[in-house]
């Protein structure tokens, strides 16, 4: 019921503002989602998935 109201976008924008105020030069976002709708949301928020590659090793 909270989707589509801009809450997540505002959270990302607020995080960006904090980063800029603290002279950070980049922000990184990791997601385990493969859903195109989710990935499109992050792209539309200004993130890209082409600059970095992440590798994960799961431990038992």
C-alpha positions in Angstrom: 0.0 0.0 0.0 3.1 2.3 0.2 4.3 1.8 -3.3 3.9 4.6 -5.8 3.8 7.4 -3.2 7.4 8.5 -3.6 8.6 7.4 -0.2 11.6 5.4 -1.5 12.6 8.1 -3.9 12.6 10.6 -1.0 14.7 8.3 1.1 17.3 8.0 -1.7 17.3 11.7 -2.3 17.8 12.3 1.5 20.7 9.9 1.5 22.2 11.7 -1.5 21.8 15.0 0.3 23.7 13.7 3.4 26.4 12.3 1.2 26.9 15.6 -0.7 26.9 17.6 2.6 29.7 15.3 3.8 31.7 15.7 0.6 31.3 12.1 -0.5 32.2 11.5 -4.2 29.9 8.5 -4.8 27.1 6.4 -3.4 26.7 2.6 -4.0 23.5 0.7 -3.8 23.3 -3.1 -3.8 20.2 -5.1 -4.4 19.5 -8.8 -4.6 16.4 -8.2 -6.7 16.3 -9.3 -10.3 12.8 -7.8 -10.9 12.9 -5.3 -13.8 10.5 -3.0 -12.0 12.9 -2.7 -9.1 16.0 -2.3 -11.3 14.2 0.4 -13.4 13.3 2.2 -10.2 17.0 2.4 -9.2 18.0 3.4 -12.8 15.4 6.2 -12.7 16.8 7.4 -9.4 20.2 7.9 -11.1 22.0 4.7 -10.3 23.6 2.5 -12.9 24.8 -1.1 -13.0 27.6 -0.7 -15.5 30.4 1.0 -13.5 31.1 -1.7 -10.8 30.9 -5.4 -10.5 30.1 -7.0 -7.1 31.0 -10.6 -6.2 29.5 -12.3 -3.2 30.6 -15.5 -1.4 28.0 -17.0 0.8 29.3 -18.7 3.9 27.8 -21.7 5.5 
